[in-house]
Amino acid sequence: MQTPNITIVTPLYNSEATLARYLGSVFRSSYRDFEVILVDDCSACDYRGIIQDFPVVYTKLSKRGGSAAARNAGTKLAHGEILLFIDPDIIIGQDSLQKVVEVFHSHPEIDALIGSYDADPGARNNTSRFKFLFHHYIHQREGDYVFSFWTGFGAIKRTTFETISGFDACFFSRPNTIFDVELGYRLIQKGYRIYNAKQIQVKHLKRLAYFQWLRTDIMDRALPWIKIILTYRDLKPRLNIRFGDSLSSLCIGGSIILFCLPHEGHAVVAAGFLLVPLFINHRTIYFFVKQRGVSFGLLSILYLYIYYFMCFIIVPLGVFLFLLERAGVRHTLW
């Protein structure tokens, strides 16, 4: 097999704050056999001052279509054998592209791969650190093969991508939701394999405020993921929906309900329920302590409990929305 050319496809939407750092990291790569295609999804800003210093292909959509449509448009301009999707708020390592090539060479059975965030997020506020460290932890604990694609840093053979008709830009109505996860489920159902390249770790520069984290995790991740699960009838535990995660969510949600009920014995049972997630997630909490110290480890418990309580609320809501959609009632909540 010849060394594959890589086409890097990156969608842009008001991405001027991080674009120069992102492109700088790409063009410092030790592996040089690549091209970069930037697809502007009708940003309000002008990128010409940034991209003039880099040999990239730039195209702008005539109307905003969302991240999936932008990535699909970029692939139509691609020449590489491998399509590599990277977000514009990422910094890749000098050897990241070389590792992509090596993984495809050493694992000829795979059709796609994903990397993960590293353990040192670019933003320093607590919410960003929790969110992106948790992402790192979840991806690093997984096995060699996964059921989800990821466009933060994900590569796929161009022939495979074209065979499955790329991202389904009509699957969700919201422009920047998890079209990549839907693509991953579709890949697996058609018999393709996605490799979890844990050794390829990239830095995420995005800063998430607390309420921004809640909003994006609910509207752009959790609710859409439920639609994917129900559409493909795939209830197998994987990634952040393992059995322990489901049990943690049920315990925390159940404890809140019990605390709200006027009965003396309920408070004791509710407190017991709250202890269960501590046991289930002790390794996760230890990871946060190891990375950022005891104080952040304690804070991570609060974040985890909020996260699991969100899941407790969102699952029945997602099922209800799915049934509404199947009944012909249109909505724009995913």
Beta strands, then each sheet from edge to edge (+ up, - down):
strand 1: 6-12
strand 2: 34-40
strand 3: 57-60
strand 4: 82-86
strand 5: 90-91
strand 6: 112-117
strand 7: 145-146
strand 8: 153-157
strand 9: 194-204
sheet 1: 3+ 2+ 1+ 4+ 8- 6+ 9+ 5-
sheet 2: 3+ 2+ 1+ 4+ 8- 6+ 9+ 7-
end
